[in-house]
Amino acid sequence: MPKTPTNPSPTDLAFINRQLRQRLNSLTREANHNEEVLKRFHDRELTLLATESLPQLLGCLVDGMKSSFDLPNIQLILHDPDHELRHLLLHSGIEPDSLADIRFVDEIATFSPKHARYKAPWLGPYLDHEHAILFPAAETLQSIAILPMIRRGKLVGFIGLGSHDPNRFTRHHASDFLNRLATISAICLENTANREHLVIAGLTDALTGLHNRRYLERRLEEEVTRALRYQHPLSCLFIDADHFKQINDLHGHGAGDSVLRELALRVKECLRLSDIATRYGGEEFTLLLPQTDATEAGNLAERIRHRIQAKPIAIHGGESVEVTVSIGVSALQSGSGDSTLKIAEQLLEEADNALYLAKESGRNRVQLANPTSIPKNEQEIVEIND
């Protein structure tokens, strides 16, 4: 601003006043803008801190920030060397690969060595040869912000913010708010993962590591609802160890526990990630098989039965026992007017009844529910072990 004359004229004073008003208006606009930015960051932080599950947190970090900050592209890259986060999502019924804007990497330093060295947010122009790994299919981006998520001195991921405006993120912008947001995000990621572990601990059978009956009850109605909505098949297997009481009586309950652990392991080896395996109680296991019809479920049941029968199970003292299983199979039947809960209960009941019939028919066999109402090629599964 020019120096004020010693004896300014009215014209000089008017000019100076206009300049002061312009400067004041500019500062006011800047202050209002900063206040709005601070409010958006504060609201986003509160939302992140209020999340109670990992899926909810990830949604807030991507979709929530797109909405809050009016950004077309947000990418989340998370360091997941032991697949811990991916397993937690699977426990919630979410396929990690279905999350388009989120990537889980086994080693973040290998994934992007240059960016893994960042200790503070980086703001600047989008350069395809440098940033395409963080922002795939992002040809229209003009400026970006890369926020390293650091927790306990370790890099746990990146939040990538992308804009079509070349002036949205520049090296001249302050990054204090962004750095704070990344730090809070890292803390929330750790907290929600720990919380999910506690929830899973209450839904997991301590002996076998499978889900427990409580988890099955929680997931059953969800899977039935999804299958009915999208017209996908859904099947259920009830598996029971034959003559298990004799193992406990002859070799002790410690041997029985060893057998149950090995049965659970062999069952899991036959399953897909999307399948849900539970210890229903005692020596009985229940499997929910999304997008699996009766024929496929029967074939899987036969693979499980053969895998368990093929090799004796080692117990204490160098001994081993031969174990077989009986398996009941049911497929989703959508009765007209029935509630989702009733259909879900019917799915379990039919598999349980089929298991009972397998036991009554000689054990070590697979039995389909309602074999008279299914195609001939499916009935053949019932007769495999006759």
Secondary structure, DSSP 8 states (H G I E B T S, - for coil): -----SS--HHHHHHHHHHHHHHHHHHHHHHHHHHHHHHHHHHHHHHHHH--SHHHHHHIIIIIHHHHHT-SEEEEEEE-TT-HHHHHHHHTT--GGG-TTEEEES-HHHH-TTGGG--S-EEEE--HHHHTTTSTT-TT--EEEEEEEEETTEEEEEEEEEES-TTTS-TTS--HHHHHHHHHHHHHHHHHHHHHHHHHHTTB-TTT-SEEHHHHHHHHHHHHHHHHHHT--EEEEEEEETTHHHHHHHH-HHHHHHHHHHHHHHHHHT--TT-EEEEEETTEEEEEEET--HHHHHHHHHHHHHHHHHS-EE-GGG-EE---EEEEEEE----TT--HHHHHHHHHHHHHHHHHHHHHTTSSSEEESSGGGS-HHHHHHHTTT-
